Amino acid sequence: MTTWKAALISAALISVFAPLEAAGHDPQDTVLEQVGVDERAGQALPLDLVFLDAQGKRFELRQLFSGKPVLLTLNYYSCPTLCPQVLANLVRSLKKMEGLSAGRDFRVVTVSIDPAERQALAAEKAAATYSMYETMPAPYRNWPFLYGTAAAVEAITSATGVRSVRLADGEFAHPNVMVVVTPEGRISRYLYGIDPAPRDLKLALIEAAEGKIGTSPLINRALLYCFYYDPVGKKYVLIASRIMTAAMILVLLLTTALLSFLWRREPSGGGKGKRKAPPGN
């Protein structure tokens, strides 16, 4: 085939398939490309950011980091379906989580990604959430629902790497992710999905606090030894080899303790059972 014939065929193919490709491009694909999470583990949050809570109280972000890890959620309060479900699932998981409790061991913070939202919407969402989590002490302090200026929202989403897009109808396309933050304000872990497992929440919070929170720090450290975070599956998985090692050590310790107990019960002296010599005449 000559060069000019090949060029004509190539041009014809391009003229046929290029319009089809353009026509088949779904605008939703463009939106999905803009939505996502650029994980920034270890990065410090800008703690000087100022937000307002559901009571209209001014909060500097650093006020919420006082020796406890923080579970940060980025939602928006006018969301009609997904965000309410995510928050309801989070409440259910937190209530099922054993050994840790909101307020005592950690704090939850929700920030609206919509800078147009104001106190009324934040108050409505806070009240609905608190009614589901009636056992949480001082809810406005231990789970504040915050809103802020466009600059503050941009700063917190940029620091966490959470990317969202406002759609033509005014709603937001955003990832379903929770950010676990250390007591010092550094990003420790990202948890994905609309229904977080209580175990994953607990392990992430313990990890963020280095196992120092909860009623039994020793058990917390044992949990961290037996589980690790799978960056591919985005969840904590059991380490079977460590479980086997721990079980073998436990068996060895119990065996040693049993043998020690038996040795202590064994009579001392080797003369037991010897017949005494008869007395002399």
Secondary structure, DSSP 4 states (H G I P E B T S, - for coil): --HHHHHHHHHHHHHHHHHHHHHT--HHHHHHHH-EE---TTPBP-TT-EEE-TTS-EEEGGGG-SSS-EEEEEE-TT-SSHHHHHHHHHHHHHHH-SS--BTTTBEEEEEES-TT--HHHHHHHHHHHHHH-TT-SSHHHHS-EEB--HHHHHHHHHHHTEE-EE-TTS-EE---EEEEE-TTSBEEEEEESSS--HHHHHHHHHHHTTT--SS-HHHHHHHHHHEEEETTTTEEEE-HHHHHHHHHHHHHHHHHHHHHHHHHHSPP-S-TTPPPPPPP-
